[in-house]
Amino acid sequence: MKVIRYIKELEDEFGKPLDKWAVYEEKITANGSWAIHLKDAKIVKTFPSPYHARNWMENDGKRTY
């Protein structure tokens, strides 16, 4: 099972940006399809800027706890 992580700005229920960024995680299912819909993606952590999110994803996000 492969995991893909990506960064996306969080929005409120009306689609307005919240000035917060999240690292999302999606997994390939057993039949090989991606979790395409956002509801299937899991928020790993939120950040105040895309810079902080990218830094965490490239460094701390690779560590296992």
C-alpha positions in Angstrom: 0.0 0.0 0.0 1.6 3.3 -1.2 1.0 6.6 0.5 1.0 10.0 -1.1 1.2 13.3 0.8 0.3 16.7 -0.5 -0.3 20.2 0.8 -3.6 22.1 0.4 -4.9 25.3 1.9 -7.9 24.8 4.3 -11.2 26.4 3.4 -14.4 27.1 5.4 -17.7 25.7 4.4 -18.2 28.5 1.8 -14.9 27.9 0.1 -13.1 31.0 1.6 -9.4 30.4 2.5 -8.6 30.1 6.2 -4.9 31.0 6.0 -4.1 27.6 7.3 -2.4 24.8 5.4 -2.7 21.1 5.9 -0.7 18.1 4.9 -3.1 15.4 3.6 -2.4 11.7 3.2 -4.0 9.4 0.7 -3.4 5.6 0.3 -3.7 3.4 -2.7 -6.4 0.9 -2.1 -6.0 -2.9 -2.6 -7.5 -2.7 -6.1 -5.0 0.0 -7.1 -7.3 3.0 -7.2 -6.5 6.3 -5.4 -8.6 7.8 -2.7 -9.7 10.6 -5.1 -12.2 12.5 -3.0 -11.1 14.8 -0.3 -13.3 13.1 2.3 -11.2 10.0 1.8 -8.0 11.9 2.5 -6.7 12.2 6.0 -5.3 15.4 7.5 -2.0 14.6 9.1 -1.1 18.0 10.5 -2.0 21.7 10.0 0.4 24.7 9.6 0.3 28.5 9.5 2.0 28.6 6.0 2.8 26.4 3.0 6.5 26.8 3.8 6.0 25.2 7.3 4.0 22.4 5.8 6.5 21.7 3.1 9.4 21.7 5.6 7.6 19.3 7.9 6.6 17.0 5.0 10.2 16.9 3.7 11.8 16.4 7.1 9.8 15.5 10.2 7.0 13.8 8.2 9.4 11.0 7.1 10.1 10.0 10.7 8.1 7.2 12.3 7.0 7.7 15.9 
